[in-house]
Amino acid sequence: MSASFQTLANFIWSVADLLRGPYRPPQYERVMLPLTVLRRFDAVLAPSKDAVLKRHAELEAKNVSNIDPVLNNLAKDDEGTPLGFHNHSRLDFQKLKGDPDNIGRHLADYIAGFSENVRKIFERFEFDKEIEKLEESNRLYQVVAQFAEIDLHPRRVDNITMGLVFEDLIRRFNEAANETAGDHFTPREVIQLMVNLLLEPDTDVLTQAGVIVTVCDPACGTGGMLAEAQNWIRAHNEQATVKVFGQDYNPRSYAVAASDLLIKGHKDGQVVLGNTLTDDPFPDLHFDYLLANPPFGVDWKAEKKIIDRWPNFRGYGGKLPRVNDGALLFLLYMMSKFEDYQAGNRDKPGSRTAIVFNGSPLFTGGAGSGESEIRRWIIERDQLEAIVALPEQMFYNTGIGTFIWVVTNRKSAHRQGRIQLIDARERYTPMKRSLGDKRRFLGQAALDAITCEHGAMEASQTSRVFDNTDFGYRRISVLRPLRLRFEITEEARERFLNTCPELYDALQAVQDELGSEPLPDWNQAWDAVQQVFKTLPDDIEGWAKGAKGTAQKKIFRECFTTMDPEAAAVIARRHKVEPLDRAALFPAQTLPADLAADEFDALLGLYAAGKGKHIEYEPDPALKDFENIPLKEDILSYVLRKVRPYVADAWIDRETRDEQDGGIGKVGYEINFNRVFFQYRPPRPLAEIDAELAEVEKRILALLREVTE
């Protein structure tokens, strides 16, 4: 930061003290940012002001309605480059200062004289309300007069320095408003790290002469990420052309970002007000780099009706996350803006993105859920490059842990098929004074270390490199047979006849035949019951036909059976089945070579019964369990090793299939940082703990003696 930059920023900040009283410090930005923008525009437009006024008078005389294109092109900087905006009011800051009695009305007229693109910005600032408030408190003239003394002409303050001043003011105001700063402000060091991770791998390309770079932030807030990306590229290549694009839902944040864009002279860039999830302001554009810090845990219930009508969301056709957290939707939008990639083809250069998430997108949602399916879609397309875990207490409005994801469709050769995890959770420096929930920051040494670790992609205590499939698993259902004991008791009889009194005689016949002793095999008992019903006289009513009969049989079993782990398994059916398609059931898996056909069938719930027939048992819902099996391990070997030794009668539910590959189970993906970087610490020796407790007891007794003696 240059001395002139710091001096100027400090002076503007000092002017804010004039607002004390009508405004609290967190509210200063409502006045200071719009006035800084106005003063800069006033200085930038000064060289061509007379030409614009003259041409405006001519156009008015001719009753030309659409004057903006003409005057925007006529308003030029010192080098003769059109600015893309203008002001046709005869007022400027010096004239405003010269008429204190009419300062409010004149300032409003001055703003009304701008071209439409600038007027829209000030509408979002809602600056007309601030003018009224300042005038009522007799502060307006004092503040405007102070700004009139600031020389912000481009000859004295170039666009880069002005951008730094503007960013510094935004940072200071957001820090002053620390209780809400995190809603629209990301700490500078976090942005620097994101930019490093995003751009450092492309240094060779970005330092070429004449390179044109497009950068987008779809949740740009006040534009800090776009500004930092521009600064990095300019620091490495002054000749680079950087075109920035942004969107934000908050009107005031949008106004700040749009002003910053105009202040820096980015005529080719654009910042738009709107909802990123439902409104795409750049439908035909793709970008080289994208970065964002979308709101954590954002509820997208209001957007769901619109999104549900789409055949897919931004090119992703799978399940969407739950409505109480739409963070991953922002990433899907960003990926939809990737340039196509083809190695060696300059017209298809690919793209890179960095995005800040909390921990939820890493592991929320089991296999088959929207979150898991999005992770699967990204990883199986080999587009997740790295994830960096940041320290807690890094943001202004939350102390939770956060993560930077780096996603790209053009991984370098040594990264293909692999994902790097970096643990930076302990690399923080405590702050001398907390700002809201922010009590820690990343120093320059930490930023450099993390950036180098990402570039090296080597295994270390804080860096791990994995295959894509290491984060995938299949969630299978493990079933066990239902085991029922049949017994006719008085209580069961009463319960059954209360529901089916018409079967009194039939039940009596069954009891006469089978007795009241418990039978440990429901299959045999049911066969006997069926035989009894077949022999009933015509004048005794038996099972009804259709749905009523089905209901009677169900009630019969519910009343006269109880679950008994020692009872025989309940047979669901005996039948012949076609040989199972192993390749379809276990896609891309190498099954155990020594597994016999009967054992293979039994693992899938088909038990040989002779003469080509198989028995299938009815599963017990209460005993249903689940296993998450790593994708690198075949399901059958896992079950034989981890399940069958403990529950010999278990089998795999072959009906639960993955929607994408059709294999048994549902494929899921999750990334568990704690498990990856867990370091076992053995418990302290008992003698050491006992000694410590004894010392504590001594201190407690000493304190008690002081009180009682």
C-alpha positions in Angstrom: 0.0 0.0 0.0 1.5 3.4 -1.0 1.6 6.3 1.4 -0.7 8.4 -0.8 -3.2 5.6 -0.8 -3.2 5.3 3.0 -3.3 9.0 3.5 -6.2 9.4 1.2 -8.1 6.5 2.8 -7.4 7.9 6.3 -8.7 11.4 5.3 -12.0 10.0 3.9 -12.4 7.9 7.0 -11.8 10.9 9.1 -14.6 12.8 7.3 -17.0 10.1 8.6 -16.6 11.5 12.1 -18.9 14.3 11.0 -21.7 11.8 10.9 -21.4 10.9 14.6 -24.8 11.5 16.2 -27.3 11.0 13.4 -25.5 7.8 12.4 -23.8 5.0 14.3 -20.4 3.9 13.1 -21.8 0.7 11.3 -24.1 3.1 9.3 -21.4 5.5 8.1 -21.0 3.5 4.9 -24.5 4.6 3.8 -23.1 8.1 3.3 -19.4 7.7 2.8 -19.3 5.1 0.1 -21.9 6.9 -2.2 -20.1 10.2 -1.7 -16.7 8.7 -2.5 -18.2 7.3 -5.7 -19.7 10.7 -6.5 -16.5 12.6 -6.0 -14.5 10.2 -8.1 -17.1 10.4 -10.9 -17.0 14.2 -10.6 -13.2 14.2 -11.0 -13.1 11.6 -13.8 -15.8 13.5 -15.8 -14.2 16.9 -15.4 -12.0 17.0 -18.5 -14.9 16.4 -20.9 -17.6 18.1 -18.8 -17.9 21.2 -21.1 -18.2 19.0 -24.3 -20.9 16.9 -22.7 -22.9 20.0 -21.6 -22.7 21.5 -25.0 -23.8 18.3 -26.8 -26.5 17.8 -24.2 -28.0 21.2 -25.0 -28.0 20.4 -28.7 -29.7 17.1 -28.2 -32.3 18.6 -25.9 -33.0 21.3 -28.6 -33.6 18.5 -31.1 -35.9 16.6 -28.6 -33.6 13.5 -28.8 -34.9 11.0 -26.2 -32.1 8.4 -26.0 -29.1 10.6 -25.2 -27.1 8.2 -23.1 -25.3 6.3 -25.9 -24.1 9.6 -27.4 -23.0 11.3 -24.2 -21.5 8.2 -22.7 -19.2 8.0 -25.7 -18.4 11.7 -25.5 -17.4 11.6 -21.9 -13.7 10.6 -22.0 -10.8 10.4 -19.7 -7.5 12.3 -20.1 -6.3 9.8 -22.7 -9.4 10.2 -24.8 -11.0 6.8 -23.9 -14.8 6.8 -23.6 -15.8 6.3 -19.9 -19.2 4.6 -20.6 -21.1 7.0 -18.3 -21.7 10.8 -18.1 -23.2 13.6 -16.1 -25.1 16.4 -18.0 -25.9 18.5 -14.9 -24.2 21.9 -14.8 -23.4 21.3 -11.1 -20.2 19.8 -9.8 -18.8 19.5 -6.3 -17.3 23.0 -6.3 -20.6 24.5 -7.3 -22.4 22.4 -4.7 -20.0 23.8 -2.0 -20.8 27.3 -3.2 -24.5 27.2 -2.4 -25.0 25.9 1.2 -28.6 27.0 1.4 -29.7 24.7 -1.5 -27.3 21.8 -1.0 -29.9 19.1 -0.6 -31.9 20.0 -3.7 -28.8 20.6 -5.8 -27.2 17.4 -4.8 -30.3 15.5 -5.8 -30.4 17.3 -9.1 -26.7 16.6 -9.7 -27.3 12.8 -9.2 -30.3 13.0 -11.5 -27.9 14.3 -14.2 -26.0 11.1 -14.5 -26.5 8.5 -17.2 -28.9 5.7 -16.4 -26.3 3.1 -15.4 -25.0 5.4 -12.6 -28.5 6.5 -11.6 -29.5 2.8 -11.1 -26.5 2.4 -8.8 -27.6 5.3 -6.6 -31.2 4.0 -6.5 -29.8 0.9 -4.9 -27.7 3.0 -2.5 -31.1 4.6 -1.6 -29.0 7.8 -1.2 -32.0 10.1 -1.5 -33.0 9.0 2.0 -29.6 9.8 3.3 -29.6 13.2 1.7 -32.9 14.0 3.6 -31.5 12.6 6.9 -28.2 14.6 6.5 -30.0 17.8 5.7 -32.4 17.4 8.7 -29.3 17.0 11.0 -27.4 19.9 9.4 -24.6 17.5 8.3 -25.0 17.5 4.5 -23.2 20.7 3.7 -20.3 19.9 6.0 -19.7 16.5 4.5 -20.1 17.6 0.9 -17.7 20.5 1.5 -15.1 18.2 2.9 -15.4 15.9 -0.1 -15.0 18.9 -2.4 -11.5 19.4 -1.0 -10.4 15.8 -1.9 -8.6 15.7 -5.2 -9.6 12.4 -6.8 -8.7 13.3 -10.4 -7.1 10.4 -12.3 -3.9 12.4 -12.7 -3.4 12.3 -9.0 -5.2 9.1 -8.1 -5.0 6.4 -10.8 -7.6 3.7 -11.1 -5.6 1.1 -9.3 -5.0 3.4 -6.3 -8.6 4.5 -6.3 -9.7 0.9 -6.3 -7.4 0.2 -3.3 -8.9 3.2 -1.4 -12.4 2.1 -2.1 -11.6 -1.5 -1.0 -10.0 -0.2 2.2 -13.0 1.9 3.0 -15.3 -1.1 2.4 -13.2 -3.2 4.7 -13.2 -0.6 7.4 -16.9 0.0 7.3 -17.6 -3.7 7.3 -15.3 -4.2 10.3 -17.1 -1.4 12.1 -20.3 -3.3 11.4 -18.8 -6.6 12.5 -22.1 -8.1 13.7 -23.3 -8.3 10.0 -20.0 -8.0 8.1 -19.8 -11.7 7.2 -23.1 -11.3 5.2 -21.3 -9.4 2.5 -17.6 -9.3 3.4 -15.0 -12.1 3.3 -11.8 -11.5 5.2 -9.0 -10.3 3.0 -6.6 -13.1 3.8 -9.2 -15.7 2.9 -9.8 -14.0 -0.5 -6.0 -13.9 -1.0 -5.7 -17.6 -0.4 -8.6 -18.3 -2.7 -7.0 -16.2 -5.4 -3.6 -17.9 -4.9 -5.1 -21.4 -5.2 -7.1 -20.3 -8.3 -4.4 -18.4 -10.2 -1.0 -19.6 -9.1 -1.1 -22.8 -11.2 -1.8 -20.7 -14.3 1.1 -18.2 -13.7 2.8 -19.1 -17.0 -0.4 -18.3 -19.0 -1.4 -15.2 -17.0 2.0 -13.6 -17.5 1.9 -13.7 -21.3 1.6 -10.4 -23.1 -1.8 -9.4 -24.3 -3.7 -12.1 -22.3 -7.4 -11.5 -21.8 -8.9 -13.0 -18.6 -12.5 -13.2 -17.5 -13.4 -13.5 -13.8 -16.9 -14.0 -12.3 -18.2 -13.9 -8.7 -21.9 -14.9 -8.7 -22.3 -13.8 -5.0 -20.0 -10.9 -5.2 -21.2 -8.8 -2.3 -19.2 -5.6 -2.4 -16.8 -7.0 -5.0 -13.8 -7.9 -2.8 -13.0 -11.2 -4.5 -13.2 -9.6 -8.0 -10.9 -6.8 -6.8 -8.4 -9.2 -5.3 -8.3 -11.3 -8.5 -7.7 -8.2 -10.5 -4.9 -7.1 -8.2 -3.2 -10.5 -8.4 -3.3 -10.5 -12.2 -2.1 -6.9 -12.5 0.7 -7.5 -10.1 2.0 -10.3 -12.3 1.1 -8.8 -15.7 0.4 -5.1 -16.2 -0.5 -5.8 -19.8 -3.2 -8.2 -19.0 -6.8 -7.3 -19.8 -9.1 -8.4 -16.9 -12.9 -8.4 -17.4 -14.9 -8.9 -14.3 -18.5 -10.0 -13.8 -20.6 -10.2 -10.7 -24.0 -10.6 -9.3 -25.5 -10.0 -5.9 -28.9 -10.2 -4.3 -28.4 -7.4 -1.8 -29.1 -3.9 -3.4 -26.5 -2.0 -1.3 -23.8 -4.6 -1.9 -24.6 -4.5 -5.6 -24.3 -0.7 -5.6 -20.9 -0.8 -4.0 -19.6 -3.5 -6.4 -21.0 -1.7 -9.5 -19.5 1.6 -8.4 -16.1 -0.1 -7.8 -16.3 -1.4 -11.4 -16.9 2.0 -12.9 -14.3 3.7 -10.6 -11.7 1.3 -11.9 -12.7 1.9 -15.5 -13.8 -1.6 -16.3 -16.2 -0.8 -19.2 -16.2 -4.4 -20.4 -17.2 -5.9 -17.1 -20.6 -6.0 -15.5 -22.2 -6.3 -12.0 -25.8 -7.2 -11.9 -28.5 -7.1 -9.2 -30.4 -10.3 -8.9 -30.9 -13.8 -7.5 -28.1 -16.1 -8.7 -30.1 -19.3 -8.2 -33.0 -18.2 -10.5 -31.7 -15.4 -12.6 -28.7 -15.8 -14.9 -27.7 -12.4 -16.2 -24.9 -13.9 -18.3 -26.7 -16.7 -20.2 -24.3 -16.7 -23.1 -21.1 -16.1 -21.2 -18.5 -18.5 -19.8 -15.6 -17.5 -17.6 -11.9 -18.4 -17.1 -12.1 -18.1 -13.4 -14.9 -18.1 -10.9 -14.8 -17.5 -7.1 -17.5 -17.0 -4.5 -18.4 -17.0 -0.8 -22.1 -17.9 -1.0 -24.1 -17.5 2.2 -23.8 -20.5 4.5 -26.9 -22.7 5.0 -29.0 -20.5 2.7 -32.6 -21.5 2.5 -33.8 -21.8 -1.1 -37.5 -22.6 -0.4 -38.6 -19.4 -2.2 -36.7 -20.4 -5.3 -37.8 -24.0 -5.3 -41.0 -23.5 -7.2 -39.1 -22.0 -10.1 -36.2 -24.5 -10.0 -38.6 -27.5 -9.9 -40.0 -26.5 -13.2 -36.7 -26.8 -14.9 -35.6 -30.1 -16.5 -32.3 -29.7 -14.8 -30.4 -27.2 -12.7 -27.6 -25.5 -14.7 -26.7 -28.6 -16.7 -26.9 -30.9 -13.6 -29.8 -33.3 -14.0 -29.6 -35.2 -10.6 -31.2 -34.7 -7.2 -30.9 -31.3 -5.6 -29.9 -30.6 -2.0 -32.5 -30.0 0.8 -34.2 -26.7 0.8 -32.6 -25.6 4.0 -29.1 -25.4 2.5 -28.6 -24.4 -1.1 -24.8 -23.7 -0.9 -24.0 -26.5 -3.5 -26.4 -24.8 -5.9 -24.0 -21.9 -6.2 -21.2 -24.3 -7.1 -23.4 -26.0 -9.8 -24.1 -22.5 -11.2 -20.4 -21.7 -11.3 -19.6 -25.0 -13.0 -22.2 -24.3 -15.6 -20.1 -21.3 -16.5 -17.0 -23.3 -17.2 -15.4 -22.9 -20.6 -15.2 -26.1 -22.6 -11.9 -27.8 -22.2 -9.8 -29.7 -24.8 -6.1 -30.3 -24.3 -4.1 -28.2 -26.8 -7.1 -26.3 -28.1 -6.9 -22.5 -27.3 -10.6 -22.1 -28.1 -11.4 -24.6 -25.3 -9.2 -23.5 -22.4 -11.3 -24.8 -19.5 -12.0 -23.0 -16.3 -11.2 -23.0 -12.6 -13.3 -22.0 -9.5 -12.7 -21.5 -5.8 -15.6 -21.4 -3.4 -16.0 -21.1 0.4 -18.3 -23.6 2.2 -18.9 -24.5 5.7 -18.6 -28.2 6.6 -22.1 -29.2 5.5 -21.4 -29.8 1.8 -18.6 -32.2 2.6 -20.6 -34.9 4.3 -24.3 -33.9 4.7 -26.7 -36.3 3.2 -26.4 -40.1 2.8 -26.0 -42.1 -0.3 -28.6 -41.2 -2.9 -29.4 -37.8 -1.3 -29.1 -34.6 -3.3 -25.9 -33.5 -1.6 -24.2 -36.9 -2.1 -25.3 -37.0 -5.7 -23.8 -33.6 -6.4 -20.5 -34.6 -4.8 -20.6 -37.8 -6.8 -21.3 -35.8 -10.0 -18.3 -33.5 -9.4 -15.9 -36.2 -8.3 -16.7 -38.8 -10.9 -16.2 -36.2 -13.6 -12.8 -35.7 -12.0 -13.4 -32.0 -11.4 -12.6 -31.7 -7.6 -9.0 -30.6 -7.4 -8.4 -29.7 -3.7 -10.1 -28.7 -0.5 -8.5 -26.6 2.2 -9.7 -26.6 5.8 -9.5 -23.2 7.3 -9.2 -22.4 11.0 -12.3 -21.7 13.0 -13.2 -18.1 14.0 -12.1 -16.7 10.7 -15.3 -14.9 9.7 -17.1 -11.9 11.1 -20.5 -13.5 11.7 -19.7 -17.1 12.5 -17.1 -19.0 14.3 -17.6 -22.3 12.6 -15.0 -24.1 10.5 -14.9 -23.3 6.8 -13.4 -24.9 3.7 -12.2 -23.7 0.3 -13.0 -26.0 -2.6 -11.0 -25.8 -5.8 -12.9 -27.2 -8.8 -11.8 -27.3 -12.4 -12.5 -29.1 -15.7 -8.9 -29.0 -16.7 -6.8 -30.7 -14.0 -3.1 -30.9 -14.8 -1.9 -34.4 -15.7 -0.4 -35.2 -12.3 -3.7 -34.3 -10.6 -6.0 -36.3 -12.8 -8.0 -38.9 -10.9 -6.7 -37.5 -7.6 -7.9 -35.1 -4.9 -5.8 -33.1 -2.4 -6.8 -32.3 1.1 -4.9 -29.6 3.0 -5.4 -29.1 6.8 -4.8 -25.5 7.7 -6.9 -25.5 10.8 -4.0 -24.8 13.1 -2.1 -22.2 11.0 -3.9 -19.2 12.4 -2.6 -16.2 14.3 -4.7 -14.8 17.1 -6.0 -11.3 16.6 -5.3 -8.6 19.2 -8.9 -7.4 19.0 -11.7 -9.6 17.8 -14.1 -8.3 15.2 -17.5 -9.9 15.8 -16.8 -13.6 15.7 -13.5 -13.1 13.9 -10.7 -13.8 16.4 -8.1 -15.3 14.1 -6.4 -14.6 10.8 -4.0 -16.2 8.4 -0.6 -14.4 8.3 1.4 -14.0 5.1 3.7 -16.9 6.1 0.6 -19.2 6.5 -0.8 -18.1 3.1 2.5 -18.8 1.4 2.8 -22.2 3.1 -0.7 -23.3 2.1 -0.2 -22.0 -1.5 3.1 -23.9 -1.8 1.6 -27.1 -0.3 -1.2 -26.9 -2.9 1.3 -26.5 -5.7 3.6 -29.3 -4.5 0.8 -31.8 -4.0 2.9 -34.0 -1.8 1.9 -36.0 1.2 2.8 -34.5 4.6 1.3 -34.1 8.0 -1.1 -31.4 6.8 -1.5 -32.6 3.2 -3.0 -35.8 1.8 -3.6 -36.9 -1.7 -6.3 -39.5 -2.5 -7.8 -41.2 -5.5 -11.2 -40.0 -6.4 -12.8 -43.3 -5.5 -11.4 -43.1 -2.0 -14.3 -40.9 -1.1 -17.0 -43.1 -2.6 -18.9 -45.9 -1.0 -21.9 -48.2 -1.6 -24.5 -48.2 1.1 -26.1 -51.7 1.1 -29.0 -53.0 3.1 -28.3 -56.1 5.2 -31.3 -58.2 5.9 -32.0 -61.0 8.3 -34.9 -63.4 8.4 -38.1 -62.9 10.4 -38.4 -65.7 13.0 -41.9 -66.3 14.4 -43.3 -68.6 17.1 -47.0 -69.6 16.7 -49.1 -69.9 19.8 -52.9 -69.7 20.5 -53.4 -68.0 23.8 -56.5 -66.7 25.4 -55.4 -63.1 25.1 -54.6 -63.6 21.4 -57.9 -65.3 20.8 -59.8 -62.4 22.3 -57.8 -59.9 20.3 -58.4 -61.8 17.0 -62.1 -62.4 17.6 -62.7 -58.8 18.4 -61.5 -58.0 14.9 -62.8 -61.1 13.0 -65.8 -62.5 15.0 -67.0 -64.3 11.9 -64.1 -66.7 12.2 -64.9 -68.0 15.7 -65.8 -71.5 14.5 -62.8 -71.7 12.1 -60.4 -70.6 14.9 -61.9 -73.2 17.2 -61.2 -75.9 14.6 -57.6 -74.7 14.2 -57.1 -74.8 18.0 -58.6 -78.3 18.2 -56.1 -79.4 15.5 -53.0 -77.6 16.7 -53.6 -77.2 20.4 -52.4 -74.4 22.5 -48.7 -75.3 22.8 -46.2 -73.0 21.1 -44.9 -74.1 17.7 -41.4 -72.8 16.8 -41.9 -73.0 13.1 -44.5 -70.6 11.6 -44.1 -72.2 8.2 -45.3 -75.6 9.4 -48.0 -74.0 11.6 -49.4 -72.0 8.7 -49.4 -75.0 6.4 -51.4 -76.8 9.1 -53.8 -73.9 9.5 -54.4 -73.8 5.7 -55.2 -77.5 5.7 -57.7 -77.1 8.6 -59.5 -74.4 6.7 -59.7 -76.7 3.6 -61.5 -79.3 5.7 -64.0 -77.0 7.3 -67.7 -77.9 6.6 -69.6 -75.6 4.3 -71.6 -74.1 7.1 -68.5 -72.8 8.8 -67.3 -69.5 7.4 -63.6 -69.5 6.3 -61.3 -66.9 4.9 -63.1 -64.3 2.8 -62.0 -63.7 -0.8 -60.1 -60.7 -2.1 -58.8 -57.9 0.1 -60.9 -58.8 3.1 -59.4 -62.3 3.1 -55.9 -60.9 2.8 -56.6 -58.6 5.8 -58.0 -61.6 7.8 -54.8 -63.6 7.2 -52.6 -60.7 8.2 -54.5 -60.2 11.4 -54.3 -63.9 12.2 -50.5 -63.9 12.0 -50.2 -60.6 14.0 -52.4 -62.1 16.8 -50.9 -65.5 17.1 -47.2 -65.0 16.5 -44.4 -63.4 18.4 -40.8 -62.9 17.3 -38.4 -65.5 18.7 -34.7 -65.6 17.7 -34.8 -69.4 18.3 -37.8 -69.9 15.9 -37.4 -71.1 12.3 -37.0 -68.4 9.6 -40.3 -67.4 7.9 -40.3 -68.5 4.3 -41.5 -65.8 1.9 -41.6 -68.1 -1.2 -40.1 -71.1 -2.9 -39.4 -70.8 -6.7 -37.1 -71.2 -9.6 -35.0 -68.2 -10.5 -32.9 -67.4 -13.5 -29.1 -67.2 -12.8 -28.3 -63.8 -11.3 -26.5 -61.3 -13.6 -23.3 -60.7 -11.6 -22.0 -58.0 -13.9 -25.2 -56.0 -13.5 -25.5 -56.5 -9.8 -21.8 -55.6 -9.1 -20.6 -53.2 -11.8 -16.9 -52.6 -12.0 -16.2 -55.0 -9.2 -13.9 -58.1 -9.1 -15.7 -60.7 -7.2 -14.1 -63.5 -5.1 -12.9 -66.1 -7.6 -13.4 -69.0 -5.1 -17.0 -68.2 -4.3 -19.3 -71.2 -5.1 -22.6 -70.5 -7.0 -24.8 -71.6 -4.0 -22.8 -69.4 -1.6 -23.1 -66.5 -4.0 -26.9 -67.0 -4.2 -27.2 -67.3 -0.5 -25.4 -64.0 0.0 -28.1 -62.4 -2.0 -31.0 -64.1 -0.2 -31.5 -67.1 -2.4 -31.1 -70.4 -0.6 -30.9 -73.7 -2.5 -33.9 -76.0 -1.9 -33.1 -78.8 -4.4 -34.3 -79.5 -7.9 -33.4 -76.1 -9.1 -35.6 -74.3 -6.6 -34.6 -71.6 -4.1 -36.1 -70.4 -0.9 -36.4 -66.7 0.0 -37.0 -65.7 3.6 -39.1 -62.8 4.8 -36.8 -60.1 6.2 -37.4 -58.9 9.7 -37.8 -55.0 9.5 -36.4 -54.6 13.1 -33.2 -56.4 12.2 -32.5 -54.4 8.9 -29.1 -52.9 9.0 -26.8 -50.9 6.6 -23.2 -51.1 5.7 -21.1 -48.4 3.9 -18.6 -50.3 1.8 -15.7 -48.4 0.1 -15.9 -48.4 -3.6 -12.4 -49.9 -3.8 -13.7 -53.1 -2.0 -16.1 -55.6 -3.5 -19.3 -56.0 -1.7 -19.3 -59.8 -1.3 -15.8 -59.9 0.2 -16.7 -57.2 2.7 -19.9 -59.0 3.8 -18.1 -62.3 4.1 -15.4 -60.7 6.3 -17.3 -58.1 8.3 -20.9 -59.3 8.5 -21.3 -63.1 8.1 -19.0 -64.0 11.0 -21.3 -62.2 13.4 -24.7 -62.8 11.8 -24.6 -66.0 9.8 -28.1 -65.8 8.5 -27.7 -62.3 7.0 -28.0 -61.6 3.3 -27.7 -58.5 1.0 -30.9 -56.8 -0.2 -30.5 -57.2 -4.0 -33.6 -55.0 -4.6 -32.0 -51.8 -3.4 -30.2 -50.6 -6.5 -28.3 -47.5 -7.5 -30.2 -45.3 -9.9 -27.1 -44.6 -12.1 -25.2 -47.8 -12.5 -28.0 -50.2 -11.5 -25.7 -52.0 -9.0 -26.6 -53.3 -5.6 -26.8 -50.6 -3.0 -26.6 -46.8 -3.4 -23.4 -45.0 -4.3 -22.5 -42.1 -2.0 -19.6 -39.7 -1.6 -18.4 -37.9 1.5 -15.2 -36.2 2.6 -14.4 -36.5 6.3 -11.5 -34.2 7.2 -11.5 -35.4 10.8 -11.1 -39.0 9.8 -8.4 -38.2 7.3 -6.2 -36.1 9.6 -7.0 -37.8 12.9 -3.9 -38.4 15.0 -4.2 -40.9 17.8 -3.1 -39.6 21.2 -2.8 -42.3 23.8 -4.4 -41.6 27.1 -2.1 -40.3 29.9 -0.9 -42.8 32.5 -3.3 -43.3 35.4 -0.6 -42.5 37.9 -0.2 -39.1 36.3 -3.9 -38.4 36.3 -4.1 -39.6 40.0 -1.3 -37.3 41.0 -3.0 -34.4 39.3 -6.3 -35.1 41.0 -4.5 -35.3 44.4 -3.0 -31.9 43.8 -6.4 -30.4 42.9 -7.8 -31.9 46.1 -5.1 -30.4 48.2 -5.8 -26.9 46.7 -9.5 -27.4 47.4 -8.9 -28.4 51.0 -6.6 -25.4 51.5 -9.2 -23.0 50.2 -11.8 -24.6 52.4 -9.6 -24.2 55.5 -9.1 -20.5 54.6 -12.9 -20.1 54.7 -13.6 -22.1 57.9 -10.7 -21.1 60.1 
